[in-house]
Amino acid sequence: MRTIKSVWLTVAKIVKGIFGGCVTIVGGIIIIGWFLGFVALVLFSLIGWLNNRVDVSSPDCQNLARSVLEECGIGAGRLKKVHHKYKSMPSFHGDHAGAYAIEVSYVDVAMLTPENGWTRTDRASGGLEGTPWSLPQLGSYVGWLPSERELKARDIFVYSLPWHTFSVVLVRLSDNMVFYIYVQT
């Protein structure tokens, strides 16, 4: 009788040891998983932060600004300075949005006509709400874009570019600023 009891006690000690070890291992895996998840989140956020801190004086940025100005008829030679650039974090499929703030030496108002592809934003049919993306929503991330109220003013013109699925150029006459906004899908 004693041997059966001692065998059960021995088996109980072994099971308790194995179970306790498993609990310790599972707990360790959970803690390591949380730690790795936290590290991944920090790295992902850091990459996003660094991605938005692009040097606007880089040749790529300057060349893109010249291309935009040339394509919409303002002229690449009028580029004074690229003030800002924004690029959102790409989604799993690579979709992202971006924006540039470009200062030009002057804008020829006579060139901003419907025949040349320009529309005053306060006269745009349906405003910019008809676009599949929301400029005011992007503006909440990018404080230097024209506000929704400004888009209803008389001194902002819009031009659609064919380069991306959705892209526009805005010209604000009051300070000779050109804003290039795109959504890459």
Buried (B, 14 or more C-beta within 10 A) or exposed (E): EEEEEEEEEEEEEEEEEEEEEEEEEEEEEEEEEEEEEEEEEEEEEEEBEEBBEBEBEEEEBBEBBBBBBBBBBBBBEBBEEBEBBBBBEEEEEEEBBBBBBBBBEEBEEEBBEEEEBBBBBEEBEEBBEEBEBEBBEBBEEBEEBBEBEBBBBEBBBBBBBEEBEBBBBBBBBEEBBBBBBBBBB
